[in-house]
């Protein structure tokens, strides 16, 4: 297909792909395979964000609990 969109390696890098992943993407044989690769990478990024959100929530709870026990009323004491 002459008008097929082909992401540039620098665009893949900007999306968080490693050099190995960029090479894997380049080895994909068809558009459907490339789309599966991109969707999978997106899912991995979202999983990472969700894990970091859980970690932040835990830190917020620990900070709040410690402040409460120490008699601090503000979130950031």
Residue pairs with C-beta under 8 A, 6 or more apart in sequence:
1 31
4 31
7 25
9 22
9 26
12 21
12 22
12 25
13 19
13 22
15 41
16 41
16 45
17 25
17 41
21 37
21 41
24 37
25 34
25 37
25 38
28 34
28 37
63 75
63 76
64 75
67 73
67 74
67 75
67 77
70 77
